[in-house]
Amino acid sequence: MSGKKLGNSQKKSWLVRGLMSLLATMFGYAFWQVFGYSRKLLRQPKFQPQNDAWRTLDDTTREEWAVRIAAENLRAGIERRRLPDGQEKLVLCAGVRNFREPWARDFGFASFGLVELQEYRVVREGLEVFLLNQRPSGQFPVKIHSTNFFDRYLHSLFNRQQPTDAPIRPKYITAHNTVSLDGNALLIIALLNYARRSGDTDFARTHWRALKRAVQWMAGYAPNPDGLLVQSAFADWADSVARAGKILYTNVLYWKAMHDLAHAAPQFGTAADADYFSARAAEIKSSINSHFWRGDLGYFVTSQMFNNLNSSGNLLAVAWGMASPAQSHSILDKMDAFDMANPVPTQVVHRAYPRKFIAIENRLGGIAHYHTYAAWLWLGAWHVIALARMNRVPEAKMLMRRIADVIVRDGTVHEVYDPDGQPLSTFWYTSEAPLTWSAGMVVYAAHVLQRWETGEPATPQDERYDD
């Protein structure tokens, strides 16, 4: 018996020693992995924020200086990045601190400013990167990246520049594991705007089928007879809010993509394409009016669940001429009454979503108002454009002055601003600066406002189309 006990005891001892050895090996491996990653992270150059506030205005106005800063911020996001096949392309990164990668949504909006600055090459090559990564179904990536969320957060936390040596690869699903629809629409709109303004019609003609696939993929998310898109929660630009179903913002972009395809079809497609896209644009516009317009409230509601005024969908409807003149003036009057452009243009919604619909990470991070009471300059830019196109130029100029004040004050275009007018900043999160999306839109708004003030010939994007 004693021999058996001794044998069992020895086996247990060997087992314990083996487990301890395995744990020590695993700990050692983990330690060296963390040590190696930390060394690599800390060897990255320190992040140096761009700040032009120290410069004097000389003989320029604050508005002119703000646009100059915005243009510098926009160009600061242009980088040459390597693709997996070894070729290199110019891309526009969404930012330089938190978002050093090209996003479909950000690039789509920022491209309006790049076109105004005649930065045609980066627009073309940026579009090519997304086209190269378009799935056969027609879906474009949400973004093209080379780092994960953990990498980006740690580099930001330790004030280090994000590495750019790895090739950029496509990502098709959002951080909330949802499919995003607005990027597809924005890339269609951006490509056709680039082709019209640059004269590079061969580019649009070459990629016409890709554009058709892109919008047909979106149509797969419009299962109902009204033709409106149905999306998941946390799936559009306001991705900290669980707003699902038929959402105004996404459907206005969908209408605009169809609308622009209809106008481009005679040049790049066929007569059948023109008829199809014209009919679809008209159908979507009618459905948006039926589903979202509330005459008693005087604006388009966000959705059937949320009857608040969201500035993104409403301002785009006005700026792009989808809303009627009466609707447009009503929307702008309501936004003025709700004081949505003060002190920084423009607040996301006039009334916050119920707290339970805000992503838990935003609530824990102290930025639950990120997509509610906070203000974004890209929205302010569309606000300026919407006012100008309704011939409310004095109001547009007043908002442009407010935009200029915060840009010149900070010397950069921040991502998002607190209700007190200061850049949003908490222990866990610091507003991206510069944000190329907003910088590009400020540049675009300034040029549109100038055209309306001076009576210069309107560009196709400045015109109001009647479907």
C-alpha positions, 0 to 999 in steps of 0.5 A: 500500500505504501508503495502505491501511495508513494507512486501516486504521490510521485505522479502528483508531484510530476504533474504539479511540476509539469503544470508549473513549468507550463505556466512559467513557459506561458508567462514567459512567452506572454511577458516577452510578447508584451515586452516586445510590443511595448518596445515597438510601440514606444519606439514610434515617433511621438505624435505632434498635433498640428496647430496653426493658432500661433500664426497671425491673420495678416490681411486675411479675414478669419473665414479665409484663414479658417479655410486655409487651416482646413485645407492644410488639415485636409492635405495632412491626411494624404498618405501613400500606402502599400496594398497587399499586392505590393502596389502603392496608392495615395489615400486620404486617412480619416485622421492622424491620431485615432483614425490613420486609415481611409474610411469609405464614409469619411473619404466620401464626404471629404472628397468634396473638399479635395475636388475643390482644391483640385487634388484630383489624383488622391481622389482618383487613387483613393477611389481605386483602392475601394474599387479594387476591394469591392466584393462581387456582390457590390459591397465596398469595404467600410474602411481599409486598415492595417491596425486593429482597435487595440493598436490604435487605442494604445498608440493614442494613449501613449501619444505615439504615431500609428505605424503605417508599414503594414499593407492596408486591407479591407474591412467589411463589417463595423466594430459592432459587427453590423453591415454599413450601407452609407459608405456604398452610397457615398462612394458612388456620389463621390466618384460621379462628382469627381468625374464631373468636376475633373473631366475624367469621364473615362474613369466613370465610364470604366467603373460604371458597372462597379457603380451599378453593382454597388447600388444594386447591393444596397437595394438588397437591403430594401425588402419592402415595396416602398423601396426604403433601406432597412439597416441594423443598429449601430450601422450608419455614421451615428454608430454609437446609437442603436437606431435600426430599421428605416433611417432618414440619413441612410435613405437620403444618401440612397436617393442621392446615389440613385439620382446621380446615377440617373443623371450620369447614365446618358453619358456613361451608361445606357438609356435603360440605365437612365430610365431605371435610375430615374424611376428608382430615385423618384420612388425613393423620394416619394417614399421618404416624404411619405415615411419621414415627413411630419408636417405637424413637426416641420421636419423629417423625423429620424425614424418611426421610433425616433421623431427627433430632428437629426441634422444629417438627414434633414440638411442633406435633403435640403442641400441636395434639393430633395426637400421642397422649398417649403420643406427646406425653409421649415427645416432651417427655421426649426433648426434655428428655433432649436438653436442647433448651430450655437455655439458651434455649428451644428448639433447632431439632433435637437433632442437626445435619444433615450439613454438605453439606445446609446452604446455602452462603451460611450456611456462608460467613456463619458461621451454618451452625447457624442452623437446627440448634443455634441456638434460636428463641423461637417454638419455645420458645413452642410448647414451653411450649404443648405442655407445658401442654396435657399438664398439665406446667405446672411444666415449662412455667412453667420454660421461660417463665421462661427465655424471660422472662430473655433478653427482659428481659435484651436488652429485645427479642425477638431472631430467633435465639440462639447455643448460648451464649444470646446473640443470633446475630451475625457479621460478615455477619449480625445477628439481627433484633430484634424478630422479630414472629413470635417476639414474637407466639408469646411473647404467645400462649404466655403467654395459653395458659399462664395459661388452663391455670394458672387454669382459664379456659375454653379457646379453640378453639385450646387444645382437643384435638380428636379426629378 
